[in-house]
């Protein structure tokens, strides 16, 4: 069974904005199922960080991906450190 995964992260705005893309797929072309995650986090100041993104599932031949094909999600997070 062939599976591949990739993750790319890049910082912007003097390293206060971090953008991440992650993908995983089963089969050479993702035909057995795959998912992608897009995320961005921003340091508002030294103690506050906000993040958000989306996770997308692509159905394929595998039963797991058929079961979760309608479970795409959007997420938000705020972290305050003191």
PDB file with one MODEL, atoms N, CA, C and O in Angstrom:
MODEL        1
ATOM      1  N   UNK A   1       0.855  -1.174   0.000  1.00  0.00           N
ATOM      2  CA  UNK A   1       0.000   0.000   0.000  1.00  0.00           C
ATOM      3  C   UNK A   1       0.901   1.238   0.000  1.00  0.00           C
ATOM      4  O   UNK A   1       1.780   1.377   0.851  1.00  0.00           O
ATOM      5  N   UNK A   2       0.677   2.117  -0.945  1.00  0.00           N
ATOM      6  CA  UNK A   2       1.501   3.315  -1.092  1.00  0.00           C
ATOM      7  C   UNK A   2       0.808   4.501  -0.431  1.00  0.00           C
ATOM      8  O   UNK A   2      -0.369   4.769  -0.673  1.00  0.00           O
ATOM      9  N   UNK A   3       1.558   5.198   0.400  1.00  0.00           N
ATOM     10  CA  UNK A   3       1.064   6.427   1.031  1.00  0.00           C
ATOM     11  C   UNK A   3       2.167   7.467   0.967  1.00  0.00           C
ATOM     12  O   UNK A   3       3.345   7.147   1.128  1.00  0.00           O
ATOM     13  N   UNK A   4       1.784   8.711   0.733  1.00  0.00           N
ATOM     14  CA  UNK A   4       2.759   9.795   0.774  1.00  0.00           C
ATOM     15  C   UNK A   4       2.207  10.927   1.633  1.00  0.00           C
ATOM     16  O   UNK A   4       0.996  11.085   1.781  1.00  0.00           O
ATOM     17  N   UNK A   5       3.120  11.702   2.192  1.00  0.00           N
ATOM     18  CA  UNK A   5       2.745  12.842   3.033  1.00  0.00           C
ATOM     19  C   UNK A   5       3.718  13.984   2.772  1.00  0.00           C
ATOM     20  O   UNK A   5       4.883  13.760   2.444  1.00  0.00           O
ATOM     21  N   UNK A   6       3.227  15.205   2.922  1.00  0.00           N
ATOM     22  CA  UNK A   6       4.066  16.389   2.732  1.00  0.00           C
ATOM     23  C   UNK A   6       3.631  17.470   3.712  1.00  0.00           C
ATOM     24  O   UNK A   6       2.449  17.601   4.028  1.00  0.00           O
ATOM     25  N   UNK A   7       4.609  18.243   4.188  1.00  0.00           N
ATOM     26  CA  UNK A   7       4.319  19.367   5.074  1.00  0.00           C
ATOM     27  C   UNK A   7       5.229  20.522   4.681  1.00  0.00           C
ATOM     28  O   UNK A   7       6.441  20.361   4.539  1.00  0.00           O
ATOM     29  N   UNK A   8       4.621  21.683   4.512  1.00  0.00           N
ATOM     30  CA  UNK A   8       5.358  22.898   4.186  1.00  0.00           C
ATOM     31  C   UNK A   8       4.980  23.968   5.198  1.00  0.00           C
ATOM     32  O   UNK A   8       3.798  24.188   5.464  1.00  0.00           O
ATOM     33  N   UNK A   9       5.974  24.630   5.758  1.00  0.00           N
ATOM     34  CA  UNK A   9       5.744  25.709   6.718  1.00  0.00           C
ATOM     35  C   UNK A   9       6.588  26.901   6.295  1.00  0.00           C
ATOM     36  O   UNK A   9       7.742  26.755   5.892  1.00  0.00           O
ATOM     37  N   UNK A  10       5.994  28.077   6.394  1.00  0.00           N
ATOM     38  CA  UNK A  10       6.704  29.304   6.012  1.00  0.00           C
ATOM     39  C   UNK A  10       6.328  30.417   6.977  1.00  0.00           C
ATOM     40  O   UNK A  10       5.158  30.556   7.335  1.00  0.00           O
ATOM     41  N   UNK A  11       7.299  31.206   7.400  1.00  0.00           N
ATOM     42  CA  UNK A  11       7.076  32.346   8.289  1.00  0.00           C
ATOM     43  C   UNK A  11       7.076  33.641   7.481  1.00  0.00           C
ATOM     44  O   UNK A  11       7.819  33.790   6.510  1.00  0.00           O
ATOM     45  N   UNK A  12       6.223  34.577   7.909  1.00  0.00           N
ATOM     46  CA  UNK A  12       6.110  35.884   7.269  1.00  0.00           C
ATOM     47  C   UNK A  12       6.054  36.966   8.352  1.00  0.00           C
ATOM     48  O   UNK A  12       5.932  36.654   9.537  1.00  0.00           O
ATOM     49  N   UNK A  13       6.143  38.213   7.952  1.00  0.00           N
ATOM     50  CA  UNK A  13       5.985  39.379   8.836  1.00  0.00           C
ATOM     51  C   UNK A  13       6.887  39.287  10.060  1.00  0.00           C
ATOM     52  O   UNK A  13       6.422  39.343  11.199  1.00  0.00           O
ATOM     53  N   UNK A  14       8.175  39.146   9.808  1.00  0.00           N
ATOM     54  CA  UNK A  14       9.172  39.050  10.891  1.00  0.00           C
ATOM     55  C   UNK A  14       8.847  37.919  11.860  1.00  0.00           C
ATOM     56  O   UNK A  14       8.973  38.077  13.074  1.00  0.00           O
ATOM     57  N   UNK A  15       8.440  36.807  11.329  1.00  0.00           N
ATOM     58  CA  UNK A  15       8.140  35.573  12.060  1.00  0.00           C
ATOM     59  C   UNK A  15       6.978  35.701  13.033  1.00  0.00           C
ATOM     60  O   UNK A  15       6.927  34.984  14.033  1.00  0.00           O
ATOM     61  N   UNK A  16       6.046  36.601  12.754  1.00  0.00           N
ATOM     62  CA  UNK A  16       4.840  36.676  13.576  1.00  0.00           C
ATOM     63  C   UNK A  16       3.686  35.901  12.939  1.00  0.00           C
ATOM     64  O   UNK A  16       2.729  35.546  13.626  1.00  0.00           O
ATOM     65  N   UNK A  17       3.767  35.635  11.635  1.00  0.00           N
ATOM     66  CA  UNK A  17       2.748  34.876  10.925  1.00  0.00           C
ATOM     67  C   UNK A  17       3.377  33.585  10.411  1.00  0.00           C
ATOM     68  O   UNK A  17       4.371  33.617   9.685  1.00  0.00           O
ATOM     69  N   UNK A  18       2.788  32.441  10.795  1.00  0.00           N
ATOM     70  CA  UNK A  18       3.286  31.143  10.348  1.00  0.00           C
ATOM     71  C   UNK A  18       2.169  30.445   9.582  1.00  0.00           C
ATOM     72  O   UNK A  18       1.068  30.265  10.103  1.00  0.00           O
ATOM     73  N   UNK A  19       2.459  30.051   8.340  1.00  0.00           N
ATOM     74  CA  UNK A  19       1.500  29.374   7.481  1.00  0.00           C
ATOM     75  C   UNK A  19       1.992  27.949   7.254  1.00  0.00           C
ATOM     76  O   UNK A  19       3.158  27.733   6.926  1.00  0.00           O
ATOM     77  N   UNK A  20       1.093  26.974   7.431  1.00  0.00           N
ATOM     78  CA  UNK A  20       1.450  25.565   7.279  1.00  0.00           C
ATOM     79  C   UNK A  20       0.452  24.868   6.371  1.00  0.00           C
ATOM     80  O   UNK A  20      -0.757  25.069   6.485  1.00  0.00           O
ATOM     81  N   UNK A  21       0.973  24.050   5.472  1.00  0.00           N
ATOM     82  CA  UNK A  21       0.164  23.185   4.625  1.00  0.00           C
ATOM     83  C   UNK A  21       0.631  21.759   4.846  1.00  0.00           C
ATOM     84  O   UNK A  21       1.829  21.479   4.802  1.00  0.00           O
ATOM     85  N   UNK A  22      -0.305  20.861   5.082  1.00  0.00           N
ATOM     86  CA  UNK A  22       0.038  19.463   5.266  1.00  0.00           C
ATOM     87  C   UNK A  22      -0.950  18.622   4.457  1.00  0.00           C
ATOM     88  O   UNK A  22      -2.147  18.908   4.436  1.00  0.00           O
ATOM     89  N   UNK A  23      -0.436  17.580   3.790  1.00  0.00           N
ATOM     90  CA  UNK A  23      -1.285  16.698   3.001  1.00  0.00           C
ATOM     91  C   UNK A  23      -0.799  15.269   3.144  1.00  0.00           C
ATOM     92  O   UNK A  23       0.395  15.014   3.303  1.00  0.00           O
ATOM     93  N   UNK A  24      -1.731  14.354   3.087  1.00  0.00           N
ATOM     94  CA  UNK A  24      -1.427  12.928   3.100  1.00  0.00           C
ATOM     95  C   UNK A  24      -2.390  12.250   2.145  1.00  0.00           C
ATOM     96  O   UNK A  24      -3.574  12.586   2.101  1.00  0.00           O
ATOM     97  N   UNK A  25      -1.877  11.292   1.376  1.00  0.00           N
ATOM     98  CA  UNK A  25      -2.712  10.609   0.390  1.00  0.00           C
ATOM     99  C   UNK A  25      -2.341   9.142   0.313  1.00  0.00           C
ATOM    100  O   UNK A  25      -1.177   8.771   0.469  1.00  0.00           O
ATOM    101  N   UNK A  26      -3.332   8.321   0.073  1.00  0.00           N
ATOM    102  CA  UNK A  26      -3.114   6.903  -0.158  1.00  0.00           C
ATOM    103  C   UNK A  26      -3.251   6.657  -1.651  1.00  0.00           C
ATOM    104  O   UNK A  26      -4.185   7.150  -2.284  1.00  0.00           O
ATOM    105  N   UNK A  27      -2.327   5.901  -2.211  1.00  0.00           N
ATOM    106  CA  UNK A  27      -2.262   5.702  -3.654  1.00  0.00           C
ATOM    107  C   UNK A  27      -1.410   6.794  -4.270  1.00  0.00           C
ATOM    108  O   UNK A  27      -1.311   7.890  -3.719  1.00  0.00           O
ATOM    109  N   UNK A  28      -0.807   6.513  -5.386  1.00  0.00           N
ATOM    110  CA  UNK A  28       0.104   7.477  -6.015  1.00  0.00           C
ATOM    111  C   UNK A  28      -0.583   8.790  -6.364  1.00  0.00           C
ATOM    112  O   UNK A  28       0.028   9.855  -6.281  1.00  0.00           O
ATOM    113  N   UNK A  29      -1.845   8.715  -6.753  1.00  0.00           N
ATOM    114  CA  UNK A  29      -2.570   9.928  -7.140  1.00  0.00           C
ATOM    115  C   UNK A  29      -3.614  10.347  -6.112  1.00  0.00           C
ATOM    116  O   UNK A  29      -4.407  11.250  -6.375  1.00  0.00           O
ATOM    117  N   UNK A  30      -3.625   9.705  -4.942  1.00  0.00           N
ATOM    118  CA  UNK A  30      -4.610  10.033  -3.916  1.00  0.00           C
ATOM    119  C   UNK A  30      -5.959   9.398  -4.161  1.00  0.00           C
ATOM    120  O   UNK A  30      -6.936   9.757  -3.503  1.00  0.00           O
ATOM    121  N   UNK A  31      -6.039   8.463  -5.089  1.00  0.00           N
ATOM    122  CA  UNK A  31      -7.302   7.844  -5.443  1.00  0.00           C
ATOM    123  C   UNK A  31      -7.900   6.958  -4.359  1.00  0.00           C
ATOM    124  O   UNK A  31      -9.085   6.630  -4.414  1.00  0.00           O
ATOM    125  N   UNK A  32      -7.096   6.568  -3.377  1.00  0.00           N
ATOM    126  CA  UNK A  32      -7.601   5.740  -2.279  1.00  0.00           C
ATOM    127  C   UNK A  32      -8.078   6.584  -1.102  1.00  0.00           C
ATOM    128  O   UNK A  32      -8.594   6.041  -0.125  1.00  0.00           O
ATOM    129  N   UNK A  33      -7.915   7.890  -1.180  1.00  0.00           N
ATOM    130  CA  UNK A  33      -8.334   8.801  -0.118  1.00  0.00           C
ATOM    131  C   UNK A  33      -7.192   9.716   0.280  1.00  0.00           C
ATOM    132  O   UNK A  33      -6.021   9.354   0.170  1.00  0.00           O
ATOM    133  N   UNK A  34      -7.544  10.902   0.741  1.00  0.00           N
ATOM    134  CA  UNK A  34      -6.509  11.857   1.142  1.00  0.00           C
ATOM    135  C   UNK A  34      -7.110  12.918   2.057  1.00  0.00           C
ATOM    136  O   UNK A  34      -8.328  13.038   2.191  1.00  0.00           O
ATOM    137  N   UNK A  35      -6.219  13.681   2.679  1.00  0.00           N
ATOM    138  CA  UNK A  35      -6.668  14.851   3.433  1.00  0.00           C
ATOM    139  C   UNK A  35      -5.637  15.950   3.298  1.00  0.00           C
ATOM    140  O   UNK A  35      -4.454  15.697   3.068  1.00  0.00           O
ATOM    141  N   UNK A  36      -6.110  17.181   3.448  1.00  0.00           N
ATOM    142  CA  UNK A  36      -5.247  18.357   3.430  1.00  0.00           C
ATOM    143  C   UNK A  36      -5.606  19.218   4.629  1.00  0.00           C
ATOM    144  O   UNK A  36      -6.768  19.320   5.023  1.00  0.00           O
ATOM    145  N   UNK A  37      -4.581  19.833   5.196  1.00  0.00           N
ATOM    146  CA  UNK A  37      -4.787  20.747   6.317  1.00  0.00           C
ATOM    147  C   UNK A  37      -4.058  22.046   6.002  1.00  0.00           C
ATOM    148  O   UNK A  37      -2.866  22.045   5.697  1.00  0.00           O
ATOM    149  N   UNK A  38      -4.790  23.153   6.080  1.00  0.00           N
ATOM    150  CA  UNK A  38      -4.251  24.494   5.865  1.00  0.00           C
ATOM    151  C   UNK A  38      -4.387  25.238   7.188  1.00  0.00           C
ATOM    152  O   UNK A  38      -5.473  25.277   7.764  1.00  0.00           O
ATOM    153  N   UNK A  39      -3.303  25.826   7.673  1.00  0.00           N
ATOM    154  CA  UNK A  39      -3.338  26.492   8.975  1.00  0.00           C
ATOM    155  C   UNK A  39      -2.474  27.746   8.951  1.00  0.00           C
ATOM    156  O   UNK A  39      -1.436  27.793   8.290  1.00  0.00           O
ATOM    157  N   UNK A  40      -2.926  28.761   9.688  1.00  0.00           N
ATOM    158  CA  UNK A  40      -2.141  29.986   9.871  1.00  0.00           C
ATOM    159  C   UNK A  40      -2.225  30.376  11.339  1.00  0.00           C
ATOM    160  O   UNK A  40      -3.287  30.288  11.956  1.00  0.00           O
ATOM    161  N   UNK A  41      -1.091  30.810  11.894  1.00  0.00           N
ATOM    162  CA  UNK A  41      -1.101  31.322  13.266  1.00  0.00           C
ATOM    163  C   UNK A  41      -0.372  32.656  13.284  1.00  0.00           C
ATOM    164  O   UNK A  41       0.597  32.860  12.553  1.00  0.00           O
ATOM    165  N   UNK A  42      -0.848  33.554  14.123  1.00  0.00           N
ATOM    166  CA  UNK A  42      -0.327  34.913  14.173  1.00  0.00           C
ATOM    167  C   UNK A  42      -0.073  35.306  15.619  1.00  0.00           C
ATOM    168  O   UNK A  42      -0.955  35.182  16.469  1.00  0.00           O
ATOM    169  N   UNK A  43       1.139  35.783  15.894  1.00  0.00           N
ATOM    170  CA  UNK A  43       1.495  36.302  17.216  1.00  0.00           C
ATOM    171  C   UNK A  43       1.070  37.762  17.276  1.00  0.00           C
ATOM    172  O   UNK A  43       1.744  38.634  16.728  1.00  0.00           O
ATOM    173  N   UNK A  44      -0.047  38.025  17.942  1.00  0.00           N
ATOM    174  CA  UNK A  44      -0.558  39.392  18.062  1.00  0.00           C
ATOM    175  C   UNK A  44       0.412  40.224  18.883  1.00  0.00           C
ATOM    176  O   UNK A  44       0.744  41.349  18.510  1.00  0.00           O
ATOM    177  N   UNK A  45       0.861  39.677  19.991  1.00  0.00           N
ATOM    178  CA  UNK A  45       1.914  40.285  20.817  1.00  0.00           C
ATOM    179  C   UNK A  45       2.631  39.143  21.539  1.00  0.00           C
ATOM    180  O   UNK A  45       2.424  37.975  21.209  1.00  0.00           O
ATOM    181  N   UNK A  46       3.473  39.476  22.523  1.00  0.00           N
ATOM    182  CA  UNK A  46       4.259  38.438  23.186  1.00  0.00           C
ATOM    183  C   UNK A  46       3.407  37.418  23.940  1.00  0.00           C
ATOM    184  O   UNK A  46       3.860  36.298  24.175  1.00  0.00           O
ATOM    185  N   UNK A  47       2.207  37.776  24.317  1.00  0.00           N
ATOM    186  CA  UNK A  47       1.404  36.859  25.119  1.00  0.00           C
ATOM    187  C   UNK A  47       0.163  36.318  24.410  1.00  0.00           C
ATOM    188  O   UNK A  47      -0.483  35.416  24.945  1.00  0.00           O
ATOM    189  N   UNK A  48      -0.195  36.823  23.243  1.00  0.00           N
ATOM    190  CA  UNK A  48      -1.413  36.381  22.570  1.00  0.00           C
ATOM    191  C   UNK A  48      -1.100  35.836  21.181  1.00  0.00           C
ATOM    192  O   UNK A  48      -0.457  36.498  20.367  1.00  0.00           O
ATOM    193  N   UNK A  49      -1.569  34.612  20.927  1.00  0.00           N
ATOM    194  CA  UNK A  49      -1.429  33.974  19.632  1.00  0.00           C
ATOM    195  C   UNK A  49      -2.808  33.513  19.178  1.00  0.00           C
ATOM    196  O   UNK A  49      -3.543  32.897  19.950  1.00  0.00           O
ATOM    197  N   UNK A  50      -3.163  33.806  17.932  1.00  0.00           N
ATOM    198  CA  UNK A  50      -4.416  33.320  17.352  1.00  0.00           C
ATOM    199  C   UNK A  50      -4.078  32.450  16.143  1.00  0.00           C
ATOM    200  O   UNK A  50      -3.129  32.723  15.407  1.00  0.00           O
ATOM    201  N   UNK A  51      -4.870  31.405  15.958  1.00  0.00           N
ATOM    202  CA  UNK A  51      -4.621  30.472  14.864  1.00  0.00           C
ATOM    203  C   UNK A  51      -5.958  30.012  14.300  1.00  0.00           C
ATOM    204  O   UNK A  51      -6.987  30.066  14.972  1.00  0.00           O
ATOM    205  N   UNK A  52      -5.920  29.567  13.077  1.00  0.00           N
ATOM    206  CA  UNK A  52      -7.113  29.040  12.443  1.00  0.00           C
ATOM    207  C   UNK A  52      -6.748  28.290  11.178  1.00  0.00           C
ATOM    208  O   UNK A  52      -5.633  28.386  10.664  1.00  0.00           O
ATOM    209  N   UNK A  53      -7.719  27.545  10.698  1.00  0.00           N
ATOM    210  CA  UNK A  53      -7.463  26.812   9.475  1.00  0.00           C
ATOM    211  C   UNK A  53      -8.632  25.949   9.075  1.00  0.00           C
ATOM    212  O   UNK A  53      -9.738  26.069   9.601  1.00  0.00           O
ATOM    213  N   UNK A  54      -8.353  25.069   8.122  1.00  0.00           N
ATOM    214  CA  UNK A  54      -9.375  24.170   7.597  1.00  0.00           C
ATOM    215  C   UNK A  54      -8.732  22.816   7.313  1.00  0.00           C
ATOM    216  O   UNK A  54      -7.569  22.737   6.915  1.00  0.00           O
ATOM    217  N   UNK A  55      -9.498  21.762   7.520  1.00  0.00           N
ATOM    218  CA  UNK A  55      -9.067  20.408   7.209  1.00  0.00           C
ATOM    219  C   UNK A  55     -10.087  19.809   6.251  1.00  0.00           C
ATOM    220  O   UNK A  55     -11.287  19.825   6.522  1.00  0.00           O
ATOM    221  N   UNK A  56      -9.606  19.280   5.131  1.00  0.00           N
ATOM    222  CA  UNK A  56     -10.473  18.785   4.071  1.00  0.00           C
ATOM    223  C   UNK A  56     -10.142  17.320   3.793  1.00  0.00           C
ATOM    224  O   UNK A  56      -8.987  16.966   3.560  1.00  0.00           O
ATOM    225  N   UNK A  57     -11.170  16.480   3.820  1.00  0.00           N
ATOM    226  CA  UNK A  57     -11.023  15.060   3.500  1.00  0.00           C
ATOM    227  C   UNK A  57     -11.531  14.803   2.092  1.00  0.00           C
ATOM    228  O   UNK A  57     -12.569  15.333   1.695  1.00  0.00           O
ATOM    229  N   UNK A  58     -10.804  13.993   1.341  1.00  0.00           N
ATOM    230  CA  UNK A  58     -11.200  13.602   0.000  1.00  0.00           C
ATOM    231  C   UNK A  58     -11.522  12.112   0.019  1.00  0.00           C
ATOM    232  O   UNK A  58     -10.655  11.308   0.364  1.00  0.00           O
ATOM    233  N   UNK A  59     -12.736  11.724  -0.340  1.00  0.00           N
ATOM    234  CA  UNK A  59     -13.075  10.298  -0.318  1.00  0.00           C
ATOM    235  C   UNK A  59     -12.300   9.537  -1.386  1.00  0.00           C
ATOM    236  O   UNK A  59     -11.860  10.113  -2.381  1.00  0.00           O
ATOM    237  N   UNK A  60     -12.146   8.274  -1.171  1.00  0.00           N
ATOM    238  CA  UNK A  60     -11.448   7.422  -2.123  1.00  0.00           C
ATOM    239  C   UNK A  60     -11.938   6.000  -1.987  1.00  0.00           C
ATOM    240  O   UNK A  60     -13.056   5.762  -1.530  1.00  0.00           O
ATOM    241  N   UNK A  61     -11.117   5.065  -2.377  1.00  0.00           N
ATOM    242  CA  UNK A  61     -11.498   3.652  -2.341  1.00  0.00           C
ATOM    243  C   UNK A  61     -11.473   3.068  -0.928  1.00  0.00           C
ATOM    244  O   UNK A  61     -12.169   2.089  -0.657  1.00  0.00           O
ATOM    245  N   UNK A  62     -10.687   3.649  -0.032  1.00  0.00           N
ATOM    246  CA  UNK A  62     -10.588   3.123   1.330  1.00  0.00           C
ATOM    247  C   UNK A  62     -11.856   3.447   2.117  1.00  0.00           C
ATOM    248  O   UNK A  62     -12.405   4.544   2.015  1.00  0.00           O
ATOM    249  N   UNK A  63     -12.305   2.480   2.894  1.00  0.00           N
ATOM    250  CA  UNK A  63     -13.560   2.654   3.636  1.00  0.00           C
ATOM    251  C   UNK A  63     -13.452   3.779   4.679  1.00  0.00           C
ATOM    252  O   UNK A  63     -14.438   4.464   4.949  1.00  0.00           O
ATOM    253  N   UNK A  64     -12.263   3.974   5.265  1.00  0.00           N
ATOM    254  CA  UNK A  64     -12.108   5.057   6.248  1.00  0.00           C
ATOM    255  C   UNK A  64     -12.432   6.408   5.625  1.00  0.00           C
ATOM    256  O   UNK A  64     -13.170   7.196   6.216  1.00  0.00           O
ATOM    257  N   UNK A  65     -11.902   6.683   4.461  1.00  0.00           N
ATOM    258  CA  UNK A  65     -12.133   7.979   3.824  1.00  0.00           C
ATOM    259  C   UNK A  65     -13.565   8.119   3.315  1.00  0.00           C
ATOM    260  O   UNK A  65     -14.089   9.231   3.245  1.00  0.00           O
ATOM    261  N   UNK A  66     -14.199   7.015   2.962  1.00  0.00           N
ATOM    262  CA  UNK A  66     -15.610   7.076   2.598  1.00  0.00           C
ATOM    263  C   UNK A  66     -16.450   7.470   3.810  1.00  0.00           C
ATOM    264  O   UNK A  66     -17.437   8.195   3.684  1.00  0.00           O
ATOM    265  N   UNK A  67     -16.046   6.980   4.994  1.00  0.00           N
ATOM    266  CA  UNK A  67     -16.797   7.265   6.220  1.00  0.00           C
ATOM    267  C   UNK A  67     -16.631   8.710   6.687  1.00  0.00           C
ATOM    268  O   UNK A  67     -17.550   9.262   7.292  1.00  0.00           O
ATOM    269  N   UNK A  68     -15.486   9.336   6.422  1.00  0.00           N
ATOM    270  CA  UNK A  68     -15.236  10.692   6.932  1.00  0.00           C
ATOM    271  C   UNK A  68     -15.321  11.768   5.856  1.00  0.00           C
ATOM    272  O   UNK A  68     -14.938  12.912   6.104  1.00  0.00           O
ATOM    273  N   UNK A  69     -15.809  11.432   4.677  1.00  0.00           N
ATOM    274  CA  UNK A  69     -15.809  12.401   3.569  1.00  0.00           C
ATOM    275  C   UNK A  69     -16.613  13.661   3.862  1.00  0.00           C
ATOM    276  O   UNK A  69     -16.331  14.712   3.287  1.00  0.00           O
ATOM    277  N   UNK A  70     -17.598  13.581   4.735  1.00  0.00           N
ATOM    278  CA  UNK A  70     -18.420  14.756   5.060  1.00  0.00           C
ATOM    279  C   UNK A  70     -18.032  15.394   6.388  1.00  0.00           C
ATOM    280  O   UNK A  70     -18.838  16.106   6.987  1.00  0.00           O
ATOM    281  N   UNK A  71     -16.819  15.152   6.855  1.00  0.00           N
ATOM    282  CA  UNK A  71     -16.371  15.671   8.145  1.00  0.00           C
ATOM    283  C   UNK A  71     -15.300  16.738   8.019  1.00  0.00           C
ATOM    284  O   UNK A  71     -14.459  16.868   8.908  1.00  0.00           O
ATOM    285  N   UNK A  72     -15.310  17.501   6.939  1.00  0.00           N
ATOM    286  CA  UNK A  72     -14.382  18.627   6.817  1.00  0.00           C
ATOM    287  C   UNK A  72     -14.614  19.552   8.007  1.00  0.00           C
ATOM    288  O   UNK A  72     -15.714  19.598   8.557  1.00  0.00           O
ATOM    289  N   UNK A  73     -13.581  20.285   8.402  1.00  0.00           N
ATOM    290  CA  UNK A  73     -13.752  21.147   9.566  1.00  0.00           C
ATOM    291  C   UNK A  73     -12.978  22.442   9.426  1.00  0.00           C
ATOM    292  O   UNK A  73     -11.980  22.536   8.710  1.00  0.00           O
ATOM    293  N   UNK A  74     -13.476  23.424  10.133  1.00  0.00           N
ATOM    294  CA  UNK A  74     -12.819  24.720  10.288  1.00  0.00           C
ATOM    295  C   UNK A  74     -12.489  24.848  11.758  1.00  0.00           C
ATOM    296  O   UNK A  74     -13.312  24.508  12.608  1.00  0.00           O
ATOM    297  N   UNK A  75     -11.297  25.334  12.075  1.00  0.00           N
ATOM    298  CA  UNK A  75     -10.921  25.460  13.474  1.00  0.00           C
ATOM    299  C   UNK A  75     -10.296  26.816  13.761  1.00  0.00           C
ATOM    300  O   UNK A  75      -9.630  27.404  12.908  1.00  0.00           O
ATOM    301  N   UNK A  76     -10.520  27.298  14.970  1.00  0.00           N
ATOM    302  CA  UNK A  76      -9.975  28.557  15.469  1.00  0.00           C
ATOM    303  C   UNK A  76      -9.405  28.308  16.852  1.00  0.00           C
ATOM    304  O   UNK A  76      -9.929  27.487  17.605  1.00  0.00           O
ATOM    305  N   UNK A  77      -8.349  29.002  17.186  1.00  0.00           N
ATOM    306  CA  UNK A  77      -7.699  28.832  18.475  1.00  0.00           C
ATOM    307  C   UNK A  77      -7.112  30.163  18.916  1.00  0.00           C
ATOM    308  O   UNK A  77      -6.550  30.903  18.110  1.00  0.00           O
ATOM    309  N   UNK A  78      -7.245  30.454  20.176  1.00  0.00           N
ATOM    310  CA  UNK A  78      -6.609  31.638  20.771  1.00  0.00           C
ATOM    311  C   UNK A  78      -5.864  31.181  22.014  1.00  0.00           C
ATOM    312  O   UNK A  78      -6.405  30.437  22.832  1.00  0.00           O
ATOM    313  N   UNK A  79      -4.631  31.623  22.152  1.00  0.00           N
ATOM    314  CA  UNK A  79      -3.808  31.214  23.287  1.00  0.00           C
ATOM    315  C   UNK A  79      -3.216  32.459  23.943  1.00  0.00           C
ATOM    316  O   UNK A  79      -2.542  33.263  23.298  1.00  0.00           O
ATOM    317  N   UNK A  80      -3.485  32.595  25.242  1.00  0.00           N
ATOM    318  CA  UNK A  80      -2.949  33.714  26.002  1.00  0.00           C
ATOM    319  C   UNK A  80      -1.995  33.148  27.044  1.00  0.00           C
ATOM    320  O   UNK A  80      -2.386  32.319  27.866  1.00  0.00           O
ATOM    321  N   UNK A  81      -0.763  33.589  27.009  1.00  0.00           N
ATOM    322  CA  UNK A  81       0.263  33.148  27.977  1.00  0.00           C
ATOM    323  C   UNK A  81       0.566  34.290  28.924  1.00  0.00           C
ATOM    324  O   UNK A  81       0.740  35.433  28.503  1.00  0.00           O
ATOM    325  N   UNK A  82       0.627  33.973  30.200  1.00  0.00           N
ATOM    326  CA  UNK A  82       0.921  35.004  31.204  1.00  0.00           C
ATOM    327  C   UNK A  82       2.010  34.558  32.132  1.00  0.00           C
ATOM    328  O   UNK A  82       2.388  35.297  33.040  1.00  0.00           O
TER     329      UNK A  82
ENDMDL
END
